[in-house]
Amino acid sequence: MPGNNYCPSPTTPRTRLERLLRDRELRKSSRVSTPSEEIGDTLSEADFFSQDSILSCQLSDEQQDFEGLLEGSPPQDVRPRKQRLLVVANRLPVSATRMADDAWHLEISVGGLVSALLGVKEFDARWIGWAGVHVPDESGQKALTEALAKKRCIPVFLDEDTVHQYYNGYCNNVLWPLFHYLGLPQEDRLSTTRSFQSQFDAYKRANHMFADVVNEHYEEGDVVWCHDYHLMFLPKCLKEHNSKMKVGWFLHTPFPSSEIHRMLPSRSDLLRSVLAADLVGFHTYDYARHFVSACTRILGLEGTPEGVEDQGRLTRVAAFPIGIDSDRFIRALELPKVKESMKDLKERFAGRKLMLGVDRLDMIKGIPQKILAFEAFLEENPQWREKVVLLQIAVPTRTDVPEYQKLTSQVHEIVGRINGKFGTLTSVPIHHLDRSLDFTALCALYAVTDVALVTSLRDGMNLVSYEFVACQAAKKGVLILSEFAGAAQSLGAGALLVNPWNISDVATSIRYALNMSEDEREKRFHHNFMHVTTHTSQEWAATFVSELNDTVVEAQLRTRQVLPVLPIDTAVSRYTCSHNRLLILGFNGSLTEPVDSSGRRGGQIRELEPRLNPELKEPLKKLCGDEKTTVIVLSGSDRSVLDNNFEEFNMWLAAENGMFLRLTSGDWMTTMPENLNMDWVDSVKHVFEYFTERTPRSHFELRETSLVWNYKYADVEFGRLQARDLLQHLWTGPISNAALDVVHGGRSVEVRAVGVTKGAAIDRILGEIVHNKNMKAPIDYVLCIGHFLNKDEDIYSFFEPELPAMTHISSRATSPDPYGYASRGSKPKLPGSRTPKSQAHLMKQRSLSTLERSNYGAAASSSSSSSRGHEGSSVLDLKGENYFSCAVSKKRTNARYLLRSSSDVVELLKELADTVP
């Protein structure tokens, strides 16, 4: 790759799977071959903790090991430079406390992301984020920046108002509840709208501040990895600054279904911002599927097995389940302090089965539901009342928020009631702790637990379940896991999956877990233990970055195949230098009003009949009034549609793919071949009527030469399924033996006679125009624009100078004359003049179409339309530099150039109109 210092050798495997398998084997061999003292036994008892484990923030005496890893050590020998990885998260992995004006105390923070990336040895990581403190003075910012630089951290300085609006406001008050299916805050509608907007503005402002810091420290070849819902706007900011930057984004929470996400006022902005990234990652396939569904249903984009496509650009979307550093937990069980704690716990709960819950005291963790299920179990199983104890560790969070305060009171009330109901003078069934435990105490507790209860109502992953499994090699305890936690996708085969809202179901699972046979416990544990020890956090991080590098390479290969955008200045310049111009314009999707994927215009369901974009009326009038310019609107629409939109212009209208033609000052004439068989119409019409009734918001059009079923405004998935059924029914039923073409468009199905295309009709249309205008001067400039179906793209090739096929392929990528025809054009030839043999291969001497010759015989070949077709094609005298074929918002096309949207068409025609005197 250009500018990438980390390009693999020429022997790199070519396919994605080969490359990823190669990278995985290299990581494995690196871990085996690297001496232990180089890797460092750095992740000791109080280093970094997983995102769901509840541990104290106090560091052990082994903190120096971790700090040495963060700070790095000077290289002892000359080695290839590692690829830099810029990890951008809302918070840095350290917390800062100001000791003096120029002195700061840094303390290691907890977090699963930290421990994940510490194990990725093949990258040189830098951390960018907010340090958690407000630093208004420059001297304090400079001192903190210098202190953090020693930890390979780069601070983003946010003011207090931004933090309040961005972090406490939009992130925690809007996005977090919505992503966990809690809905938006229920406040007064007007004040909520104002609050949403101000918080969203702060959110964008904060993301721009993060982007400024990234851009300041970015070096060519770096990988930028953005994390979580706090930074959904960041990929777009980074790509706008540098389109070649490698950007990945990963979400550590659930991503809700499209029906939930569409409630968000800023839904489209956030989706498009995330789609600017090269690779988007989620913990589970469900979350990735929801994201793709939101992009298709809300933005109207195309979802593919690889990700989301938008005008040829692919954003790859994939699932990357995070793990833990399982070796760290396994090693911790051998520490004397942990063994001593295990012994104390066994003595304390001797003769009783120990059940454990470890959660933040949060609405999504399902703590009340868990305790109520335990109460139901005790009521239904009195024999277990003095033989089992539930130890619930609930770490307080956001204690200043009224909802969390209410939850705390609710949990305390339920625990008190159950202990009063089932407790004795010497014991109680529930031990509830409103605090965190240190690493050694938690590992000891995991190791002696018989049943772990994880009953999240909605959770991104929940790594407590992973940590429990990692510590259970001796005990082989049972895991009861909520099906709404992301971990259920990974550990579901070995755990007992429950719906936490179904209290009786959870109570039944508790009884089953306590009575489970030893053989079943071993089998379930073995399955989960193998997953936890192989899908580690380090493997997760390395896999994501490896896939991001691979995705960027593939994107560059695809970019080379994408058509160049039309050079408008060149097209306008060649237009002004020409003498007889022909403009062929499509209608639907090119000249029509822009409408979103839902079919809304101004908040209302749009009319089914397309309308001309009002911005084009003046430019079209000027172009049609130019004596040197002939304008043709060539559309598949019905004649009445073109009449209603273009009656006021002096132009040619070609309806139903060129089968009907008229000058707006004259009457409609037919250019269709004689004896066109239309006996199939009634049978196909009945099929289209049936599927229109079955598919809400779909409709069909009955034209004189074709039938079209359109499901553009129907539900995306349902419309696609219905179209598939319709096509199967057509091929096996009414058209199985008919000479018909079935054209499946982006969101439509059209049935027409074989050979009826815009390209087949344009020769006859030109003949009529030349005859009508008595055209003598050769046509030396052609601009053809449209959002045509693939079947109709033969119109683009009609005007191409006839060169060998290899010339087309080898020269297509050049611009502004991609075909290299600038010096190959023929001399002007009028109708009836003779062409030298040396120039004959450059001329367009087309006669009847294949359809006419084969189906209609001599009668058709002697018709006036065919002679005029010959007359029309012979008046063409194009040089390659004067021919511009443009596809509008299409990924795969035979055109030379691309116009991204109908707005670009408006801009082009306005500039052409400005040149008309």
N, C-alpha and C positions, 0 to 999 in steps of 0.2 A: 504494500500500500504506500502511496506517496506520503512522505513525511512521517512515516511510522518507523521508529527504530527497533520495533519488536517484531518485525515481519519474519515468519517462519522460513525455513529453508525450502528450496524448490521441491523437496520430496514430501511436502505437506500433503496429506490426504485431501482429495477433492470434495467429497461429499460431507454434508454436515455431520452425519453420524460418525464417519471415519475420523473427522477432526475432533469431535467431542470425546470419542473413545481414546484417541491418542492423548489428548490433554489429561484425561482421567488417569491413564496409566503412568504418565509422566509425574503427576502429583503423587501417586502411590509410590513410585520408585524413589522419588525425592525424599519422601518421609522415611523410607527404609534406609536409604544410603546416607542421610544426614546424621552426623554424630550427635549424640544426645546433648553434649555440652553446647553445640551450636544452636540447636533448637531451644534448649533451655527448659528446665522443668519449671517454667515461669508461672503457670496457672495454678498457684497454690491456694490455700484455703480461703483467702478473702480477696481474690482478684475481681474479675467481672462476673456478673450474675445474669442468668437468663431473664428475658423480659417478664416472665410470669412468676418467677420465684421471688419469695418475700424474705429478704435478708437485710441485715443491718448494713449501714454504710461505713462502719468502722473497719479500718484496715489492720491486717495482722503485721507481724514483724517481717513478713516476706514481701511487703509492698515494694521493696527495692527491686525485686526480680521483675515485677511488672513495669516499673518505671524505666528500668534498663531496656526493656523490650520496646516501650513507646519511644524512648529517646534514641534508640539504636546505638550502634557502635561503629567506629570507623572501619572501613574494609581492611582486612589483613592482606588481601591479595587482589590482583586485578581480575575483575569478573565483569561479564556483560551487565550493562545497566538494567535494572529492573524497570518494568513499566510502572509509571506512577498512577496511583488510584486516589482520586479526590472523593472522599466520602462526605456527602453533604447531608446533615441531619439538623433537626431543630435545635438539639442540645449537643454540646461537646461531651466527650467521655470523661470530663473532669469538671468539678465545681470549684469556683473561685471565691475566696474570701479576702477582702482588702485588709491588710495589716497596717499599712502606712501609705503615704502619697505615692511612693514608687515601689511598694513591696506587696506581694500577693502570696497567699497560701493556696495551693492547689491540692484538691483531694479527689481521688479516683471515684467516679460515679458508677452506679450499677447499670447493667443492660446487656441483653443477649446479643445485640449487634456488636458490642465491643468484643466480647469473647469470640464471636464468629470471625471477625476480621483479624484478630490477633493471630489466628492459626493459618492465615493465608500468607505463606512465606514468599511466594513468587512475585508479589507486588510491593511497591514502595508506597505505603498508605499515608495520606494526609487527611486530617479531619477539619471540616469547616462547619461552624455552627455557633449558636448563641451560648455564652458562658454562664447565663443564668443571673447576671447582675447588671445593674444600670451604672454605666461609667460615663458621666457627662463631660469630664475634663480630659484634655488631650494628653496630659502627662500620665494620667491613670491608664488611658487606653494604650499608650506606648509601652508602659511598664508591663501591663497585662499581656500585650501582644508578644513581648520578648520572653516573658515567662512561659507562655503557652507554646512558643516556637520550640522550646526544649522538649516538649511533649509531642512534637509533630502536630500541633493543633493550631488552627487559624480562627480567630474570633470574628463574629459578626456583631456589631454594636447596634442594639435596638433601643430606642427611647422608651420610656415608661408607657406613654400613651399608645404607641404601636404595639407593645407587648400586650397591653390590656385588651385592645381591640382585635389584634390578630390572634394571639395565643388563647387568652381567656375567653375572647369573644367568638370569632369565627371558627377557630379550630375546635375548642372544647364545648362551645354552646350550640354550634350548628352542624359541623361536619361529623364530629365524633358521635353524637346521638343518632344522627341520620344513618351513618354507616353501620350502627349496631341496632338498627330497626326500632329505635326509640322515638323517631319522628322529630319534627321541628318544634322548637319551643312554642307553647300555646300562650301567646300574649295578644294584646290589642292589635288588630290587623294593621292599622296605620303606623303605630309606633314600631311594630315588628318589621315592616317594610323599610322604615328609615334605619332601624338598627341593622338589619341585614346588609343594606347598602353601605353604611359606614364601616361595618366590620369587614365586608368584602373588599372595600377600598384599602383598608389597612392590611388585609391579607395579601393583596397584590403588591402593595408598597413594600411589605416585608420580604416577599419573594424576590422583588427587584433588588433589594439590598443584599440578599444572599447571592443573587446572580452577579452583582458588581464585585463582590469579594472573589467569587469563583473566577470571573474573567480576569481579575488582577493577577491571580496566581496560576492560571492555566498555562501549560506548555504544550506544544504540538505533540500529539500522540498520547496525551493523558486520557484516562477513562474517568468520567464523572458519574458518580452513583448517587442519585437523590433518593431520599427515604421518607416515606409515610405521607399522610394526608396534610401535614403542615406545609408541604412544598409541592403541591400539585401544579402550581403555576410556574415553577422553576424551569422545567424542560423547555417550555416555549421561550422564556426569557433568554436561556442559554443559546438556543438554536437561532434566535433572531440576531444574536451578536456574532455567532460563528456557526454556520450551517454544517461545517465538517466536524464539529466536536462530537465525540462519542458520549452519548448521554443515555443512562439507564435510570428507571424509576421503579421503586418497589414499595408496595403497600403492606404494612404490618397489621392491618385490621381487616375485618371482612369488607368486601365490596357488595353493596346491596343490589337487589334485583332492579331492573330498569324502572319498574313501577314505583319503587321507593325513591330511586335517584331522581326521577323526573319531578319530584316535589321541590327540589332545590332551585331557588330562583336563578342561580348562576350555573345551572347544570351544563349548558352547552360550552360555556367558557372554560370550565374546568376539564371537561372531556377533551376538547381540542388542545388544551395546553398539555395534558398528559400525552396525547397522541404525537406531540412533537418529539418525544423521546424515541430512540431507536429500539429499545427493548423495555417492555412493561412487565413486571413480575408480581405474582400473587402467591399466597401460601398454598392455595388449593385450586383445583380445576373449577370448582363451583364459582369462586370469586372471579376467575379469569373469564368464565362463560358469562357471568353477569355484566362484566365490563364490556365485552364485545357486543352483548345484546343491547346495552345502553347506547353504544355508538351507532348501532344499526337503527334502533327504534327512535332515538332522539335526534341524532345527527343525519340519519339517512345514508350512512356510509355502508360499504360492503364488508361483511364479516367473512373471513376465510379460516380454514384450519390453522393457518399460520398466525393470524392476527386480524388487523383492520386495515383495509385499503382505502386510500383517498386520492383519487386522480393519479393512480400509478404509484404512489408512495405507500409502502407497507410499514406499519408499526407492528413489530412482532409482540405477541402477547402469549405468556406461558406461565405455568405453575412451577414454583421452586419452593417446596416445603422446607422450612428452616428446621434445624435440629439444635442439639446442645453439645457441649464438649463432654461427652460421656466418660472419657478417660479421667477427667478431673474428678468426677463424682466417684468413680470406681477406686481411684487412688486415695480419695479422702477417707474411705471406709477403713483403710489401714493405719490411719493416724491414731496415735494413743488417745488423744482427746476425744475423738469420735467413738472409739471403742469404749471408753469410760462412760460416755453419755449413753451409749446403747445399753450397757450393763445397768445403769441407773433406771432407764426407762423400762426395761424388762422386769426389774424388781418392783417398780412403782405400779405397773399394770399387770402383775402376775395373776394368772387365772382368768384374765379377761381379754377378749379380742379387741384390738385397737383399730379404729377407723379414723382416717385423717382427711381433713380438708384444709388446703392452703390457698388463700385468695386475698386479693385486695377487696376492701369493703366497698364494693361498687355494685350498681344496679344490674350490670350485665352478668355478674358472677353467680347469680342464683343462690345466694346463701340462705335466704328465707325458705326457698323451695326445698333446699337440701335438708334443713333442720325439720321442716314439716314432714318430709318423707321419712326421716329417722323416727319422728314421733309416731307416724302411722305404723312403722315397722314394730316399734315397741308395743303398741296397742294390739297388733295382730299376733305378736309372738311373745307372750308373757314369759316364756321359758328363757328368753335371751336378756331380760331386763337387767340382771346383775352379772351378765357374762360379756357384755360389750360396752365400749365407751367410745364416744365421738369426740375427737380433739379437733376443734375448728380454730385455725389461725386466721384472723381477719385483720389485715393491716389497714389502718385508717388512711383515707385519701380525700383530698379536697374538703377538708373539715369545715371550711368557711361557706360551703354551698348548702342552702337549706334542704335540698333534696337528699343530700348525703347525710346530713344530720338526722333527718327523718328516718332514713334507712337504718342508721346506727341504733336509734331508739327502738325501731321495730324488731331488729335482730335481738337486742338485749331483752325485750319483753317476751319474745318467743322462747329464748333460752331459759329465762327465769321461770316461765310457766311450766316448761317440760321438766326442768330439774325439780321444781316443787311437786310435780305430779308423780314422777318416777324415782326421785332421789331417796336416799336413806341417810341415817346419821353418819355413815362412814364413807359414802360414795355418792356421786351424781353421774347421770348418763352422759352429760355434755360438759366438756371443758372448753371454754371460749376465751381466747386471748386476743385483745385489741392491740397487738404490737407485732413487730417482726422478730425473727430469730436469726442468729448469726449462722454462718455457713456450716460449722461443725455440728451445731445443735440440730439444724434442719436435715443434714445428711443422716445423722443418727436416728432421727424421727422417721425419715423415709425407710430406713433399713429395718426397723422393728414393726412397721405398720402391716396389718393383715389385709385391710381393704382401703383403697384410696377413692375418695369421692370427688369427682370434678363435674359439677352440674351447671356449667355456664349456660346462660340463656342465649348468648351469642358471643363468640370469641374468635379472634383472628387465628390463633393457633393454640395457645395455652400449653406452655412447656413444662408446667408442673407435672403433667402426666409423664413426660419424657424423663424428668429427674427422678420421679418415683420408680420407674422401671429400671433406670440405671443403677439404683441402689438396692435392688431386690434380688440379686444373684443368689443369696442364701435363703431368703424367706419365700420368694416366689409368690408374693401377694397378688391379690386380684384388683384390677382397675375397673371402676365404674365410671364411664365417660359419657358426657353429654354429646348427643349427635349433632348439636349446634356448635361445637368447638371444632376448629380446623383440624386439631389432632385426631379427630374421629376418622378422617380420610386416611390417616397413616396407621393408627393403632386400633382401628375398628375390628380387625379380625381377631385380635387377642383380648380386647377389652369387652366389657358388657355395656353395650350402647343403650342409652335411655333418653327419653324425652323428659327433661326436667320439669315441664309443666304438668306432667302426669304423675301426681304424687304416689298413687297406688302402684304404678309401674316401677318407680324408683324403689319403693319399699319392698316390692317383690324381688327386685334385683339384689337388694341388700341381703335378703334371706338366702337367695341362691348363691351369692358370693361367699357368705359365711359357711354354707354347707357344701361348698364345692369340693369334689374329690381331689386328692393330691395329684393324680395323673392328669386331670383336666387343667389344674392350675399350672402344672409344669409345661404343658403344651401351649397354653395361652401365653405364659410368660416368655417362653423361648421365641415365639413369633415376634413379640414386641421388642424383646431384648436385641434380637438380630437387627431389627429396623433402627432402633435408637443408636446402636453402636456403629452402624454403617452410614447412616444419614446424619452426619455430624454438622455442626454449625460451620466448621471450616470448609467442609465439602460443599455446603450450600453456597457460601460466599464465592469460593473458587469456581463453581459451576456457573453462577450467574455472570461473573466477569468474563469467563471464557466464552459463554454464549453471546455476551454483548459484543466482544471483539469479533466473533464469527458473524453476528448479525450485520455489523457495519460493513464487513467485507462483502457479504451478499448484497447489501443495499447498493454498494458502489458498482457491483456488476450489473444490477438492474438499472441503475441510473444511466449507464452507457447505452442501454437499449431504449430509453425513453426519448421521445421526439423532442427536438428543440422547440422552445416557445417562439412563436412567430415574431420576427424582428419588424415591429410595426413601422419604424422609421424607414427601413428598406422598402417595405411594401408600398408605403406612401410615396417614396421617392420614385420608384419604378412606375407607379400609377401616373404621376405628373409628366413623366417623359414619354408615355405611350400615346397612341393616336386613336385607337379603336379598342375600347375596354369592354370586357364582359364580366359582370359580377353575378355569380350563382350563389344564392343564399338559401340555406335550409330555414325551416320555421320553428318547429317544436324544439325547445332546448337551446335555440340560437338567437331568435328574435323575440321570443316570448318574455313575458314578465317573469322575474325570478320568484319562485315559489318554494317554500321549504318542503321537506319530505312528508310532512303530515298533510299537505294540501291546504295550508292556511295562508290567507292573505288578509292582513289587517284584522286578525283575530277571528275571521269567519272561514268556513269551508269554501274553497274557491269553486267557481263554476267549472264544469267539466270541459267547456270549450276554451281552448287557449286564446290568449289575447296578445296583441303586439305590445311590446315594451313602449310606453309613452315617450321615453327619451329618444327613441329612434325615428319619430315622425319627422322632425325637421331635417336630420341628416339624410333620410331617404328621399325627401322631397327635392333636396338640392342635387343628390346624385341622379335621380330619375330625370331631372330637368337638364342635365348635361347632355348635349348632342353627341358627345364622343363616348358616352357610357350607356350600355344596355344592361338592365337589371332584371334578373329572373329569380323569382321565389319558387323553389322546387321543393314540394312537400308531399308527404303521404296523406295529408289531411283531405277532407272532402272539399268540393268546390265552394260550397256555401261558407265554409270557414275562411277560406282565402278571400272570398268576396267581402265578407264582413270586416276583414282587417286591412285590406289593401285597395279598396275601391277608389280611394282618393289619390293614389299614386299613378304615375305614368310608367308602368312596368309590365313585364310579362309574368303571368301566373301559370304554374304547372302543378295541377292537382293530382292526387292519387298516384304518386310516383311517376309523374309525367304522362299519364294516360290521357289527360285533358289539358288543353292549353288555350290561353287567350291573352290578348293585349287588353289592359283594363278599359280601353275605349271601345273594344269590340266584343264579339260574342265568343262563347266557348266553342272550341272545335276538339275533335278527338284525334289523338295520335296513336291510339291503340291498334294493334293488328286486327285484320278482319277475321271473322269466324272465331272470335274468342269465346271459349266454352265456359259458361257460368252456371251450368246445371248443378254444381256442387253447393251452391250458396245456401239453399234451404236446410240441408242436412247439417252443415257446419253452424248455421245460425241457431238451430235448436240446442246444439252443444254449448254454444257461448251463452245463450239465455240461461241454461241450467246452472252453469258455473257462476254467472253473475248473481243469480239468486242465492247461491250457497256462500258467496264471498262478499261480506259487507264492504262497501266503499269501492267496489270494482264496477266497471261498466264496459260495454262493448259498442263499437261503431260499425254500422252496416254501410259500406261504401259500394260504389258501382262495380269496382274490380277487385275488392278485397274486403275481408272482415278482420277487425282488430279487437282483441279483448285486453283491456288495460287494468292492471291491479296496482298502479303506482301508489295509490293512497290507501290501500288495504294494509292490514297488519303484515309486517315484513315476512315473518316466518310462515304465517298461515297462507299468505299470497303465494309464496314460493312452493309450498306443498300443493296448493290447488293448481298452480300452473303445471306442475309435474304430472298430476292426475289428468289434467286436460290434454296434455300432449300425448300421454299414453292412450287415452280414449280416441283421440283423433287418428293416430297411426294405426290403431287396430280396428277402427270403425269406418266412419264416413269417407275418409280420404285414402284408405289403404291402397286403392288401385287408381287413384286420380292423378292427373298430371299437375300437381300443385306443389308449391313451396310453403313450408311452415317456418316462419321467421320468429325465433324466440329472442326478443329484445331484453333490455335490462329489467323492465317491469311490464312487459306486454307480450302477447302472442298474436301474430298476424298470419292469416292464410291468404295466399294470392296465387294466381296462375304462374306456371313455370316460366321463368325468363322475364317476368315483369319486375324490372329494377330501374333505378334512376339512371344508371349508366347505359342501359339498353335504350332508354327513351331520349337521352340527351342529343343523340345524332339527329333524330327526327325533329326534335324541338329546334335545334339550330337551323335546320333546313327551312322550317316555317318562318323563323325570325329573319333569316337572310332574304328570303323571298318577299316578306312583308316590307322590310325596310329598303329593299333593293340595294343591299349592302355591296359596295364595291371595294372599299378599303379593307385590307386583311385585319383580322382580330389579332392584336399583338400583345394583349395583356388579359390574363384570366385570374380572377380571385374566386375560389370556391370554398365556402364556409358552411359547415353543418354538423349537427349531431346525428349523423346518419346511422342506420342499422348496418351491421357488417355486410348484409346482402346487397346493400345499396352503395357500398364504397367503391364499386367499379366505376363510379363517376369520377373519382380522383385519377384513376389510371387512364381514363379516356383522353385527358389532355396532356399526359406525359409524353415527351419526345421518345420515340421508340429506339432505345439503346439496348445493348446486350444486358441480360439479367445480372451478370457479375458486376457490371458498372453500377447498377442500382445499389447493390449490396455494399460495395466497397466505398462508395462516396456518399452514402446517406447521412453520415454523421456530420458532414461539413456544413458550415453556415456562414453567410446567408444564402449561398448557392449550393445546397447540399448535394445536388446531383451533378454538379460540374457541367451544366449545360450553357453556361454564359456565352461561350464562344462557338456553340454547336448549332444555333438556330438556323433555319432556312430563310431564304429570301422571301419577301412578300409575294404571294401568288393569289390572284383573283380567280373567281369561278370560271372554269373553262380553259384557263391557261395551262400550258404543259410544263411538267416538272422534269428537270434533268435526272437521269438515272442515278447519278451520284448523290442526289439529294432526296431520292424517293423514300429512303428508309427513315427520313426525319419527318415526313409529312403524315397527316392524319387522313388517310383516304379510306374512311370507313363506309361500308354500304349497309345492307340490312343486317339485323341481328341474327344470331343462330336460330332463335325461336321463329322468326319470320320465315327464314329460308326453309326450315324443316317442317313447319306446321302449316304454312299458308301458300307455299308453292309459287307458281309464276304470277298468280294474281297479285299477291302481296309484293313480289319483287318488282312489279311494273307500276306500282301505285305512285301517286304524286308525292306522298310523304317520303318514300324511299329515295326518290330522285332529289328531293329537297334535302334529305339527310346527307346525301353525297355532296350536295352543293354546300351545306352548312359546314361539314367537316373540312372541305377543301379550302375554305376561306380562313381557316386557322393557320397562322404563321407565328408560332410561339418560340421564343428563346427560353431556355430553362430559367434564366434570371427573372423572367416576366410572368412566371406561373407560380401562384401561391395557393396550395391546397391546405386547408386548416380544419382539423377536427376540434370540436368544442367539448371539453371535459370528458375525453375518452382515453382509456388507458392503452388500448390496442387498436391500431388504425393503420390504413394504407396511405394516409395523408402525409404531406411533407412536414407540416408544422402542427403545433398545438396551441389552442387558446383555452385557458383554464376554465372560463365561465362565460356566461352570456354578457356579463359586465365588460369583459375584454372585447367582445364583439361590438358593444356600444362604443367603447373608446376608439376602436379601429375605424368604424364607419363615420364617427364624428371627425376624425382627423382626415379621412378621405374627402368628406364633404367640405372641409375648410379649404381645400385646394381648388374647389370649383369656383370660377370667377362669378 
